[in-house]
Amino acid sequence: MPLNYPLAEQTLDNGLRVVVSSDRAVPIVAVNLWYDVGSRHEPPGLTGFAHLFEHLMFQGSRNVTSGQHFSLLETAGGSLNASTFFDRTNYFESLPSGGLDLALWLEADRMGYLLDALTLENLDNQRDVVKEEKRQSYDNRPYGDSYERLVKLAFPEGHPYAHMTIGSMADLDAASLEDVHQFFRTYYGPNNAVLTIVGDVSVEDAFDAAKRYFGHLPAIPTPPPAPDGTIGPLTEVLRDDVLDDVPSDLVTMMFRLPPDGTPELDAAGLALDVLAAGQSGRLNRRLVRDEQIAQSVSGGALPLIGGVSFGTLTGIASDGVDLQLVEDALLEEVEKLAEGGITADELATVQAQAERDWLEQLSTCAGRADEISHHALLFGDPNRINTRIDQVRAVTVEQVQAAAREWIRATGRAQVTYRQNENGTAEEAGEQE
């Protein structure tokens, strides 16, 4: 059954793209704002700035005191958050439809007037918050730095995807208040953003509200384009072997993949799903259920638009099992896929899983708003939410094998292993095959 979520678009005089999808089923409205800035936009020496602003944007603006953004919306019955990724930063709230004006006013105030409240004291405070987040999420959590290690292996130094969104703590320490102000002036303006409103509001009223709160904000100079990250598949094996105080031995590998928005990426993603998605995936059937050498396996594609994406496969060894057995089995299944392809039934299964996941994402106003912003900002086409499943369904068995053969190979991967260290201290050694 084709999707036909209603969409209406306008671009304000200041360049803000506004997309509205009216849905009167429940008295809820979702506001979703995507900025075209993520970690891939960060120049050397300024890594972590996009993520830093995810925090700073809640520290007050001209007419809003620190912490008031949360308190006002939560008092109105709303929920809210933000996230930073390689390709974008987004801010979002979902609340009873009577709170639409409040949500838009708050978003507009920090888009236009954040710097009025961005003092050195606020900056230092949020630097400390980011450092604590890095300690908790990366440094002191088992396997927490696995992606950080993988991207450093998979991409050459200076590549826009060679560092994680958390960035360098040295860069954050070295940043001056003017550095931070300039980063905001460069990227945080109406003409570098997409505003999506979904839910219990008419199209006319939503556009009127967007103009009322955002229309007076001045456009910023056109931001510099993100550096081109176009790069082909890995053609060698790059390893980072770690001894640490981890609960179980683990192997995780990364493959460079085609960029998002291409049939090749869809095919590569489905190839990884055949291997690792759900209980029916080949890796789960063999490693977990039949041979019982792994506690769990996981994996999938991570779509990116800057010339390349990546995908991962991970296996956690069962107690007492040599991690090399898990690694060998993973790689054997990778090669079987590339050389032998998949069956029509396997493809139909993972396509159905993708469709289910997509429909679940679109089933709420908040989820739909996020995907509309996503496709409007990164692809210029919010209607992709209605056609995305058609694109996935169009992938053929032959395309899946071709993508696997080119991009997902045992001889072209970045790999990190974690083995238990009885001494409880971390040791590591990288090597290249």
GUSEMI-199637 format. One record per residue (C-alpha): residue number from 0; residue in one letter; x, y, z. Coordinates in nm, 4 decimals. Example, Ala and Ser with C-alpha at 12.3 -4.5 7.8 and 13.67 -1.06 7.14 Angstrom:
// residues 2
{atom 0, "A", {1.2300, -0.4500, 0.7800}};
{atom 1, "S", {1.3670, -0.1060, 0.7140}};
// end
This chain:
// residues 433
{atom 0, "M", {0.0000, 0.0000, 0.0000}};
{atom 1, "P", {0.1607, 0.3304, -0.1044}};
{atom 2, "L", {0.2246, 0.5926, 0.1633}};
{atom 3, "N", {0.0628, 0.9313, 0.1155}};
{atom 4, "Y", {0.1369, 1.1417, 0.4208}};
{atom 5, "P", {0.0342, 1.4983, 0.3288}};
{atom 6, "L", {0.3200, 1.7457, 0.2955}};
{atom 7, "A", {0.3216, 2.1193, 0.2346}};
{atom 8, "E", {0.6395, 2.3259, 0.1925}};
{atom 9, "Q", {0.7329, 2.6924, 0.2053}};
{atom 10, "T", {1.0643, 2.8748, 0.2154}};
{atom 11, "L", {1.0604, 3.1966, 0.4160}};
{atom 12, "D", {1.2277, 3.5107, 0.2857}};
{atom 13, "N", {1.5252, 3.4449, 0.5134}};
{atom 14, "G", {1.5781, 3.0987, 0.3624}};
{atom 15, "L", {1.4228, 2.8842, 0.6349}};
{atom 16, "R", {1.2606, 2.5798, 0.4779}};
{atom 17, "V", {0.9342, 2.4913, 0.6512}};
{atom 18, "V", {0.7525, 2.1618, 0.5989}};
{atom 19, "V", {0.4099, 2.0936, 0.7481}};
{atom 20, "S", {0.2213, 1.7655, 0.7722}};
{atom 21, "S", {-0.1208, 1.8057, 0.9294}};
{atom 22, "D", {-0.2489, 1.5060, 1.1282}};
{atom 23, "R", {-0.5617, 1.5581, 1.3359}};
{atom 24, "A", {-0.5761, 1.2045, 1.4788}};
{atom 25, "V", {-0.4514, 1.3079, 1.8235}};
{atom 26, "P", {-0.4059, 1.6512, 1.9894}};
{atom 27, "I", {-0.0262, 1.6356, 1.9644}};
{atom 28, "V", {0.2166, 1.8454, 1.7649}};
{atom 29, "A", {0.5822, 1.7744, 1.6951}};
{atom 30, "V", {0.8360, 2.0471, 1.6162}};
{atom 31, "N", {1.1593, 1.9320, 1.4596}};
{atom 32, "L", {1.4515, 2.1518, 1.3544}};
{atom 33, "W", {1.7515, 2.0174, 1.1631}};
{atom 34, "Y", {2.0643, 2.2278, 1.1098}};
{atom 35, "D", {2.2992, 2.1470, 0.8246}};
{atom 36, "V", {2.6007, 2.1080, 1.0515}};
{atom 37, "G", {2.7559, 1.7966, 1.2001}};
{atom 38, "S", {3.0989, 1.6665, 1.2811}};
{atom 39, "R", {3.1955, 1.6362, 0.9122}};
{atom 40, "H", {3.1665, 2.0156, 0.8788}};
{atom 41, "E", {3.4225, 2.0788, 1.1535}};
{atom 42, "P", {3.7619, 2.2038, 1.0346}};
{atom 43, "P", {4.0818, 2.0733, 1.1972}};
{atom 44, "G", {4.1219, 2.2150, 1.5438}};
{atom 45, "L", {3.7476, 2.2645, 1.5943}};
{atom 46, "T", {3.6339, 1.9051, 1.6344}};
{atom 47, "G", {3.3436, 1.8520, 1.8722}};
{atom 48, "F", {3.1935, 2.1977, 1.8133}};
{atom 49, "A", {2.8667, 2.0740, 1.6593}};
{atom 50, "H", {2.8121, 1.8450, 1.9578}};
{atom 51, "L", {2.9124, 2.1220, 2.1993}};
{atom 52, "F", {2.6301, 2.3346, 2.0612}};
{atom 53, "E", {2.3856, 2.0529, 2.1239}};
{atom 54, "H", {2.4531, 2.1370, 2.4895}};
{atom 55, "L", {2.4954, 2.5142, 2.4614}};
{atom 56, "M", {2.1599, 2.5568, 2.2884}};
{atom 57, "F", {1.9897, 2.4675, 2.6174}};
{atom 58, "Q", {2.1913, 2.7168, 2.8242}};
{atom 59, "G", {1.9743, 3.0157, 2.7522}};
{atom 60, "S", {1.9316, 3.2859, 2.4894}};
{atom 61, "R", {1.8223, 3.6502, 2.4866}};
{atom 62, "N", {1.4796, 3.5918, 2.6418}};
{atom 63, "V", {1.5271, 3.2465, 2.7972}};
{atom 64, "T", {1.7365, 3.1705, 3.1027}};
{atom 65, "S", {1.9584, 2.8637, 3.1366}};
{atom 66, "G", {1.7511, 2.5486, 3.1775}};
{atom 67, "Q", {1.4232, 2.7297, 3.1053}};
{atom 68, "H", {1.3861, 2.5679, 2.7619}};
{atom 69, "F", {1.3376, 2.2327, 2.9355}};
{atom 70, "S", {1.1281, 2.3601, 3.2237}};
{atom 71, "L", {0.8822, 2.5568, 3.0094}};
{atom 72, "L", {0.8176, 2.2725, 2.7667}};
{atom 73, "E", {0.7957, 2.0041, 3.0329}};
{atom 74, "T", {0.5523, 2.2180, 3.2313}};
{atom 75, "A", {0.3426, 2.2384, 2.9141}};
{atom 76, "G", {0.3360, 1.8571, 2.8957}};
{atom 77, "G", {0.6070, 1.8241, 2.6342}};
{atom 78, "S", {0.9129, 1.6110, 2.5829}};
{atom 79, "L", {1.2258, 1.7342, 2.4082}};
{atom 80, "N", {1.5837, 1.6537, 2.3245}};
{atom 81, "A", {1.8580, 1.7015, 2.0672}};
{atom 82, "S", {2.1233, 1.4951, 1.8929}};
{atom 83, "T", {2.4370, 1.5447, 1.6879}};
{atom 84, "F", {2.5619, 1.3226, 1.4102}};
{atom 85, "F", {2.8218, 1.3272, 1.1363}};
{atom 86, "D", {2.5933, 1.5053, 0.8869}};
{atom 87, "R", {2.3568, 1.7186, 1.0975}};
{atom 88, "T", {2.2342, 1.8436, 1.4344}};
{atom 89, "N", {1.8676, 1.8282, 1.5318}};
{atom 90, "Y", {1.6467, 1.9703, 1.8043}};
{atom 91, "F", {1.2984, 1.8385, 1.8646}};
{atom 92, "E", {0.9976, 1.8573, 2.0930}};
{atom 93, "S", {0.6581, 1.6899, 2.1089}};
{atom 94, "L", {0.3758, 1.8402, 2.3122}};
{atom 95, "P", {0.0015, 1.9013, 2.3280}};
{atom 96, "S", {-0.0997, 2.1019, 2.0226}};
{atom 97, "G", {-0.1810, 2.4088, 2.2316}};
{atom 98, "G", {0.1911, 2.4420, 2.3015}};
{atom 99, "L", {0.2974, 2.4953, 1.9387}};
{atom 100, "D", {0.3557, 2.8688, 1.9825}};
{atom 101, "L", {0.5718, 2.8105, 2.2889}};
{atom 102, "A", {0.7887, 2.5535, 2.1112}};
{atom 103, "L", {0.8386, 2.7744, 1.8061}};
{atom 104, "W", {0.9166, 3.0817, 2.0155}};
{atom 105, "L", {1.1809, 2.8922, 2.2133}};
{atom 106, "E", {1.3451, 2.7512, 1.8983}};
{atom 107, "A", {1.3437, 3.0903, 1.7289}};
{atom 108, "D", {1.4893, 3.2676, 2.0307}};
{atom 109, "R", {1.7932, 3.0436, 2.0421}};
{atom 110, "M", {1.8358, 3.0429, 1.6646}};
{atom 111, "G", {1.8405, 3.4205, 1.6573}};
{atom 112, "Y", {1.9768, 3.5242, 1.9940}};
{atom 113, "L", {2.1798, 3.2452, 2.1522}};
{atom 114, "L", {2.4971, 3.4530, 2.1553}};
{atom 115, "D", {2.3377, 3.7076, 2.3894}};
{atom 116, "A", {2.3654, 3.4433, 2.6627}};
{atom 117, "L", {2.6744, 3.2517, 2.5484}};
{atom 118, "T", {2.9311, 3.3654, 2.8025}};
{atom 119, "L", {3.2680, 3.2202, 2.8938}};
{atom 120, "E", {3.1088, 3.0849, 3.2124}};
{atom 121, "N", {2.8474, 2.8928, 3.0116}};
{atom 122, "L", {3.1126, 2.7683, 2.7717}};
{atom 123, "D", {3.3389, 2.6422, 3.0497}};
{atom 124, "N", {3.0449, 2.4742, 3.2191}};
{atom 125, "Q", {2.9459, 2.2846, 2.9049}};
{atom 126, "R", {3.3054, 2.1930, 2.8263}};
{atom 127, "D", {3.3065, 2.0118, 3.1588}};
{atom 128, "V", {2.9730, 1.8474, 3.0769}};
{atom 129, "V", {3.1080, 1.7185, 2.7442}};
{atom 130, "K", {3.4209, 1.5849, 2.9127}};
{atom 131, "E", {3.2082, 1.3983, 3.1643}};
{atom 132, "E", {2.9947, 1.2606, 2.8818}};
{atom 133, "K", {3.3089, 1.1339, 2.7097}};
{atom 134, "R", {3.4274, 0.9681, 3.0292}};
{atom 135, "Q", {3.0923, 0.7978, 3.0836}};
{atom 136, "S", {3.0045, 0.7031, 2.7246}};
{atom 137, "Y", {3.3448, 0.6425, 2.5666}};
{atom 138, "D", {3.6269, 0.5980, 2.8168}};
{atom 139, "N", {3.4742, 0.4146, 3.1121}};
{atom 140, "R", {3.2127, 0.1980, 2.9428}};
{atom 141, "P", {3.3055, -0.1467, 2.8107}};
{atom 142, "Y", {3.3726, -0.1214, 2.4361}};
{atom 143, "G", {3.2688, 0.2446, 2.4545}};
{atom 144, "D", {3.5486, 0.3649, 2.2307}};
{atom 145, "S", {3.4974, 0.1007, 1.9611}};
{atom 146, "Y", {3.3496, 0.3382, 1.7021}};
{atom 147, "E", {3.6122, 0.5993, 1.7800}};
{atom 148, "R", {3.8816, 0.3415, 1.7097}};
{atom 149, "L", {3.7055, 0.2080, 1.3990}};
{atom 150, "V", {3.6614, 0.5409, 1.2207}};
{atom 151, "K", {4.0253, 0.6274, 1.2845}};
{atom 152, "L", {4.1208, 0.3037, 1.1113}};
{atom 153, "A", {3.8621, 0.3154, 0.8326}};
{atom 154, "F", {3.9247, 0.6737, 0.7186}};
{atom 155, "P", {4.2522, 0.8579, 0.6555}};
{atom 156, "E", {4.3552, 1.1417, 0.8844}};
{atom 157, "G", {4.1712, 1.4584, 0.7911}};
{atom 158, "H", {3.8773, 1.2778, 0.6315}};
{atom 159, "P", {3.5468, 1.4382, 0.7416}};
{atom 160, "Y", {3.4310, 1.1098, 0.8983}};
{atom 161, "A", {3.7611, 1.0265, 1.0682}};
{atom 162, "H", {3.6507, 1.1643, 1.4056}};
{atom 163, "M", {3.3443, 1.1056, 1.6188}};
{atom 164, "T", {3.0947, 1.3773, 1.7057}};
{atom 165, "I", {3.2286, 1.3983, 2.0629}};
{atom 166, "G", {3.5427, 1.5481, 1.9110}};
{atom 167, "S", {3.8781, 1.6158, 2.0707}};
{atom 168, "M", {3.8893, 1.7311, 2.4305}};
{atom 169, "A", {4.2111, 1.9165, 2.3460}};
{atom 170, "D", {4.0252, 2.1101, 2.0751}};
{atom 171, "L", {3.7494, 2.2006, 2.3206}};
{atom 172, "D", {4.0018, 2.3104, 2.5819}};
{atom 173, "A", {4.1792, 2.5295, 2.3287}};
{atom 174, "A", {3.8621, 2.6935, 2.1985}};
{atom 175, "S", {3.8153, 3.0601, 2.2769}};
{atom 176, "L", {3.4784, 3.2209, 2.3299}};
{atom 177, "E", {3.5201, 3.3950, 1.9941}};
{atom 178, "D", {3.5907, 3.0588, 1.8233}};
{atom 179, "V", {3.2624, 2.9281, 1.9566}};
{atom 180, "H", {3.0686, 3.2436, 1.8677}};
{atom 181, "Q", {3.2067, 3.2311, 1.5133}};
{atom 182, "F", {3.1049, 2.8680, 1.4706}};
{atom 183, "F", {2.7495, 2.9608, 1.5674}};
{atom 184, "R", {2.7433, 3.2604, 1.3330}};
{atom 185, "T", {2.8653, 3.0359, 1.0513}};
{atom 186, "Y", {2.6106, 2.7556, 1.0771}};
{atom 187, "Y", {2.3125, 2.8445, 1.2967}};
{atom 188, "G", {2.0839, 3.0533, 1.0830}};
{atom 189, "P", {1.7452, 3.0118, 0.9167}};
{atom 190, "N", {1.8894, 2.9512, 0.5704}};
{atom 191, "N", {2.0915, 2.6575, 0.7016}};
{atom 192, "A", {1.8003, 2.4743, 0.8616}};
{atom 193, "V", {1.4750, 2.2883, 0.8021}};
{atom 194, "L", {1.1775, 2.3319, 1.0348}};
{atom 195, "T", {0.9135, 2.0581, 1.0320}};
{atom 196, "I", {0.5773, 2.0772, 1.2077}};
{atom 197, "V", {0.3661, 1.7602, 1.2251}};
{atom 198, "G", {0.0395, 1.6993, 1.4040}};
{atom 199, "D", {-0.2794, 1.8644, 1.5165}};
{atom 200, "V", {-0.2547, 2.1972, 1.3343}};
{atom 201, "S", {-0.3789, 2.3218, 0.9999}};
{atom 202, "V", {-0.1263, 2.3848, 0.7258}};
{atom 203, "E", {-0.2188, 2.7541, 0.7136}};
{atom 204, "D", {-0.1876, 2.8038, 1.0893}};
{atom 205, "A", {0.1466, 2.6212, 1.0986}};
{atom 206, "F", {0.2965, 2.8358, 0.8227}};
{atom 207, "D", {0.1619, 3.1514, 0.9855}};
{atom 208, "A", {0.3217, 3.0533, 1.3164}};
{atom 209, "A", {0.6543, 2.9725, 1.1503}};
{atom 210, "K", {0.6577, 3.3141, 0.9817}};
{atom 211, "R", {0.5571, 3.4889, 1.3017}};
{atom 212, "Y", {0.8398, 3.3461, 1.5086}};
{atom 213, "F", {1.1172, 3.2912, 1.2538}};
{atom 214, "G", {1.0412, 3.5298, 0.9683}};
{atom 215, "H", {1.2192, 3.8308, 1.1206}};
{atom 216, "L", {1.5474, 3.6468, 1.1822}};
{atom 217, "P", {1.8202, 3.7503, 0.9370}};
{atom 218, "A", {1.9813, 3.5010, 0.7035}};
{atom 219, "I", {2.3455, 3.4177, 0.7663}};
{atom 220, "P", {2.6158, 3.4177, 0.4968}};
{atom 221, "T", {2.6113, 3.0933, 0.3013}};
{atom 222, "P", {2.8111, 2.8439, 0.5111}};
{atom 223, "P", {3.1166, 2.6826, 0.3551}};
{atom 224, "P", {3.0424, 2.3446, 0.1962}};
{atom 225, "A", {3.1396, 2.0365, 0.3897}};
{atom 226, "P", {3.4586, 1.8779, 0.2580}};
{atom 227, "D", {3.4133, 1.6031, 0.0007}};
{atom 228, "G", {3.4552, 1.2662, 0.1660}};
{atom 229, "T", {3.4265, 1.0522, -0.1466}};
{atom 230, "I", {3.6359, 0.7392, -0.1025}};
{atom 231, "G", {3.6105, 0.3829, -0.2252}};
{atom 232, "P", {3.5953, 0.0536, -0.0364}};
{atom 233, "L", {3.8734, -0.0542, 0.1943}};
{atom 234, "T", {4.1309, -0.2691, 0.0192}};
{atom 235, "E", {4.3323, -0.3831, 0.3212}};
{atom 236, "V", {4.2820, -0.5027, 0.6758}};
{atom 237, "L", {4.3500, -0.2508, 0.9532}};
{atom 238, "R", {4.3404, -0.3819, 1.3091}};
{atom 239, "D", {4.3397, -0.2452, 1.6609}};
{atom 240, "D", {4.3674, -0.5155, 1.9282}};
{atom 241, "V", {4.2881, -0.4115, 2.2839}};
{atom 242, "L", {4.3356, -0.5855, 2.6174}};
{atom 243, "D", {4.1002, -0.4340, 2.8731}};
{atom 244, "D", {3.8740, -0.5002, 3.1672}};
{atom 245, "V", {3.5734, -0.6008, 2.9554}};
{atom 246, "P", {3.2972, -0.8500, 3.0412}};
{atom 247, "S", {3.3543, -1.0671, 2.7311}};
{atom 248, "D", {3.5811, -1.0860, 2.4311}};
{atom 249, "L", {3.4415, -0.8951, 2.1336}};
{atom 250, "V", {3.5283, -0.8416, 1.7688}};
{atom 251, "T", {3.3789, -0.5577, 1.5650}};
{atom 252, "M", {3.4582, -0.4735, 1.2044}};
{atom 253, "M", {3.3748, -0.1804, 0.9810}};
{atom 254, "F", {3.3375, -0.1666, 0.6028}};
{atom 255, "R", {3.3250, 0.1490, 0.3952}};
{atom 256, "L", {3.0020, 0.1605, 0.1915}};
{atom 257, "P", {2.8520, 0.3759, -0.0871}};
{atom 258, "P", {2.6930, 0.7114, 0.0100}};
{atom 259, "D", {2.3332, 0.7392, 0.1201}};
{atom 260, "G", {2.0714, 0.8059, -0.1435}};
{atom 261, "T", {2.2122, 0.5503, -0.3870}};
{atom 262, "P", {2.0734, 0.2085, -0.4849}};
{atom 263, "E", {2.4178, 0.0679, -0.4060}};
{atom 264, "L", {2.3893, 0.1745, -0.0414}};
{atom 265, "D", {2.0416, 0.0234, -0.0171}};
{atom 266, "A", {2.1805, -0.3023, -0.1569}};
{atom 267, "A", {2.4800, -0.3017, 0.0783}};
{atom 268, "G", {2.2539, -0.2329, 0.3746}};
{atom 269, "L", {2.0303, -0.5247, 0.2844}};
{atom 270, "A", {2.3397, -0.7449, 0.2469}};
{atom 271, "L", {2.4425, -0.6640, 0.6037}};
{atom 272, "D", {2.0843, -0.7268, 0.7182}};
{atom 273, "V", {2.0937, -1.0753, 0.5626}};
{atom 274, "L", {2.4005, -1.1398, 0.7750}};
{atom 275, "A", {2.3069, -0.9751, 1.1008}};
{atom 276, "A", {1.9442, -0.8585, 1.1272}};
{atom 277, "G", {1.7271, -1.0416, 1.3749}};
{atom 278, "Q", {1.7042, -1.4042, 1.4727}};
{atom 279, "S", {1.6885, -1.5170, 1.1102}};
{atom 280, "G", {2.0187, -1.3570, 1.0115}};
{atom 281, "R", {2.2894, -1.5916, 0.8910}};
{atom 282, "L", {2.5306, -1.4946, 1.1682}};
{atom 283, "N", {2.2786, -1.5485, 1.4452}};
{atom 284, "R", {2.1761, -1.8864, 1.3077}};
{atom 285, "R", {2.5325, -2.0109, 1.2780}};
{atom 286, "L", {2.7318, -1.8441, 1.5560}};
{atom 287, "V", {2.4674, -1.8135, 1.8273}};
{atom 288, "R", {2.2136, -2.0876, 1.7683}};
{atom 289, "D", {2.4000, -2.3696, 1.5921}};
{atom 290, "E", {2.7671, -2.3481, 1.6943}};
{atom 291, "Q", {2.7064, -2.1461, 2.0136}};
{atom 292, "I", {3.0424, -1.9736, 1.9851}};
{atom 293, "A", {2.8918, -1.6244, 2.0231}};
{atom 294, "Q", {2.6603, -1.4761, 2.2841}};
{atom 295, "S", {2.5265, -1.2314, 2.0307}};
{atom 296, "V", {2.5905, -1.0828, 1.6885}};
{atom 297, "S", {2.4788, -0.7527, 1.5411}};
{atom 298, "G", {2.5429, -0.5239, 1.2494}};
{atom 299, "G", {2.4039, -0.3057, 0.9770}};
{atom 300, "A", {2.4655, -0.0038, 0.7580}};
{atom 301, "L", {2.5048, 0.3506, 0.8841}};
{atom 302, "P", {2.4037, 0.5812, 0.5963}};
{atom 303, "L", {2.6005, 0.9037, 0.5419}};
{atom 304, "I", {2.5830, 1.1569, 0.2613}};
{atom 305, "G", {2.9379, 1.2902, 0.2409}};
{atom 306, "G", {3.0669, 1.0590, -0.0315}};
{atom 307, "V", {3.0763, 0.7385, 0.1733}};
{atom 308, "S", {2.8831, 0.5482, 0.4394}};
{atom 309, "F", {2.9927, 0.2624, 0.6617}};
{atom 310, "G", {2.8600, -0.0619, 0.7994}};
{atom 311, "T", {2.9553, -0.2822, 1.0909}};
{atom 312, "L", {2.9443, -0.6419, 1.2088}};
{atom 313, "T", {3.0027, -0.7373, 1.5724}};
{atom 314, "G", {3.0300, -1.0654, 1.7580}};
{atom 315, "I", {3.0639, -1.1242, 2.1334}};
{atom 316, "A", {3.2313, -1.4536, 2.2153}};
{atom 317, "S", {3.0644, -1.7065, 2.4422}};
{atom 318, "D", {3.2389, -1.7737, 2.7707}};
{atom 319, "G", {3.5470, -1.9888, 2.7228}};
{atom 320, "V", {3.5449, -1.9563, 2.3419}};
{atom 321, "D", {3.8528, -1.8283, 2.1626}};
{atom 322, "L", {3.7616, -1.4972, 1.9977}};
{atom 323, "Q", {3.9519, -1.6067, 1.6864}};
{atom 324, "L", {3.6804, -1.8657, 1.6210}};
{atom 325, "V", {3.4187, -1.5896, 1.6205}};
{atom 326, "E", {3.6267, -1.3690, 1.3916}};
{atom 327, "D", {3.6913, -1.6557, 1.1484}};
{atom 328, "A", {3.3227, -1.7472, 1.1343}};
{atom 329, "L", {3.2195, -1.3860, 1.0739}};
{atom 330, "L", {3.4642, -1.3506, 0.7884}};
{atom 331, "E", {3.3664, -1.6841, 0.6379}};
{atom 332, "E", {3.0034, -1.5718, 0.6235}};
{atom 333, "V", {3.1081, -1.2367, 0.4747}};
{atom 334, "E", {3.2870, -1.4168, 0.1932}};
{atom 335, "K", {3.0025, -1.6634, 0.1391}};
{atom 336, "L", {2.7696, -1.3697, 0.0862}};
{atom 337, "A", {3.0007, -1.1946, -0.1574}};
{atom 338, "E", {3.0721, -1.5067, -0.3610}};
{atom 339, "G", {2.7447, -1.6990, -0.3338}};
{atom 340, "G", {2.4874, -1.4209, -0.3037}};
{atom 341, "I", {2.1530, -1.4496, -0.1304}};
{atom 342, "T", {1.8220, -1.6166, -0.2025}};
{atom 343, "A", {1.5007, -1.4449, -0.3044}};
{atom 344, "D", {1.3458, -1.5502, 0.0266}};
{atom 345, "E", {1.6289, -1.3920, 0.2260}};
{atom 346, "L", {1.5908, -1.0674, 0.0359}};
{atom 347, "A", {1.2135, -1.0662, 0.0859}};
{atom 348, "T", {1.2647, -1.1200, 0.4594}};
{atom 349, "V", {1.5030, -0.8274, 0.5115}};
{atom 350, "Q", {1.2967, -0.6012, 0.2865}};
{atom 351, "A", {0.9915, -0.6801, 0.4983}};
{atom 352, "Q", {1.1903, -0.6052, 0.8142}};
{atom 353, "A", {1.2995, -0.2714, 0.6665}};
{atom 354, "E", {0.9403, -0.1862, 0.5781}};
{atom 355, "R", {0.8203, -0.2725, 0.9277}};
{atom 356, "D", {1.0901, -0.0562, 1.0868}};
{atom 357, "W", {1.0099, 0.2328, 0.8522}};
{atom 358, "L", {0.6366, 0.2202, 0.9215}};
{atom 359, "E", {0.7044, 0.2072, 1.2935}};
{atom 360, "Q", {0.9237, 0.5176, 1.2656}};
{atom 361, "L", {0.6503, 0.7056, 1.0789}};
{atom 362, "S", {0.3711, 0.5945, 1.3118}};
{atom 363, "T", {0.4193, 0.8856, 1.5553}};
{atom 364, "C", {0.4158, 1.2576, 1.4870}};
{atom 365, "A", {0.7627, 1.2896, 1.6388}};
{atom 366, "G", {0.9112, 1.0093, 1.4301}};
{atom 367, "R", {0.7509, 1.1393, 1.1121}};
{atom 368, "A", {0.8708, 1.4942, 1.1787}};
{atom 369, "D", {1.2253, 1.3715, 1.2248}};
{atom 370, "E", {1.2261, 1.1804, 0.8969}};
{atom 371, "I", {1.0679, 1.4701, 0.7089}};
{atom 372, "S", {1.3408, 1.7042, 0.8347}};
{atom 373, "H", {1.6021, 1.4411, 0.7530}};
{atom 374, "H", {1.5001, 1.3992, 0.3913}};
{atom 375, "A", {1.4263, 1.7672, 0.3363}};
{atom 376, "L", {1.7666, 1.8765, 0.4694}};
{atom 377, "L", {1.9955, 1.6071, 0.3336}};
{atom 378, "F", {1.8162, 1.5256, 0.0068}};
{atom 379, "G", {1.5994, 1.8289, -0.0607}};
{atom 380, "D", {1.2938, 1.6045, -0.0854}};
{atom 381, "P", {1.0699, 1.5501, 0.2181}};
{atom 382, "N", {0.8404, 1.3316, 0.0053}};
{atom 383, "R", {1.1031, 1.0578, 0.0286}};
{atom 384, "I", {0.9167, 0.9506, 0.3418}};
{atom 385, "N", {0.6386, 0.8327, 0.1076}};
{atom 386, "T", {0.8681, 0.6637, -0.1460}};
{atom 387, "R", {1.1483, 0.5232, 0.0697}};
{atom 388, "I", {0.9999, 0.1741, 0.0919}};
{atom 389, "D", {0.9612, 0.1631, -0.2857}};
{atom 390, "Q", {1.3354, 0.2242, -0.3174}};
{atom 391, "V", {1.4177, -0.0568, -0.0763}};
{atom 392, "R", {1.1695, -0.2917, -0.2438}};
{atom 393, "A", {1.3273, -0.2230, -0.5844}};
{atom 394, "V", {1.6642, -0.3749, -0.4841}};
{atom 395, "T", {1.7323, -0.7080, -0.6519}};
{atom 396, "V", {1.9185, -1.0203, -0.5463}};
{atom 397, "E", {2.1833, -0.9397, -0.8066}};
{atom 398, "Q", {2.2339, -0.5882, -0.6710}};
{atom 399, "V", {2.2814, -0.7196, -0.3182}};
{atom 400, "Q", {2.5520, -0.9602, -0.4256}};
{atom 401, "A", {2.7226, -0.6968, -0.6406}};
{atom 402, "A", {2.7321, -0.4542, -0.3478}};
{atom 403, "A", {2.8646, -0.7222, -0.1129}};
{atom 404, "R", {3.1301, -0.8284, -0.3594}};
{atom 405, "E", {3.2580, -0.4725, -0.3986}};
{atom 406, "W", {3.2209, -0.3279, -0.0498}};
{atom 407, "I", {3.1849, -0.6010, 0.2157}};
{atom 408, "R", {3.4913, -0.8217, 0.1978}};
{atom 409, "A", {3.7154, -0.9956, 0.4484}};
{atom 410, "T", {4.0167, -0.8397, 0.2761}};
{atom 411, "G", {3.8839, -0.4842, 0.3103}};
{atom 412, "R", {3.7892, -0.4017, 0.6667}};
{atom 413, "A", {3.8814, -0.2073, 0.9771}};
{atom 414, "Q", {3.8665, -0.4235, 1.2884}};
{atom 415, "V", {3.8861, -0.3767, 1.6623}};
{atom 416, "T", {3.9049, -0.6655, 1.9071}};
{atom 417, "Y", {3.8655, -0.6483, 2.2838}};
{atom 418, "R", {4.0046, -0.9306, 2.4917}};
{atom 419, "Q", {3.9793, -0.9680, 2.8644}};
{atom 420, "N", {4.2903, -0.8624, 3.0494}};
{atom 421, "E", {4.3239, -1.0451, 3.3775}};
{atom 422, "N", {4.5256, -0.7547, 3.5206}};
{atom 423, "G", {4.2312, -0.5196, 3.4621}};
{atom 424, "T", {4.4404, -0.2595, 3.2800}};
{atom 425, "A", {4.4151, -0.1499, 2.9193}};
{atom 426, "E", {4.6792, -0.2450, 2.6660}};
{atom 427, "E", {4.6620, -0.2108, 2.2903}};
{atom 428, "A", {4.8518, -0.2784, 1.9744}};
{atom 429, "G", {4.7500, -0.1872, 1.6214}};
{atom 430, "E", {4.8594, -0.3781, 1.3147}};
{atom 431, "Q", {4.7972, -0.3889, 0.9449}};
{atom 432, "E", {4.7613, -0.7039, 0.7367}};
// end
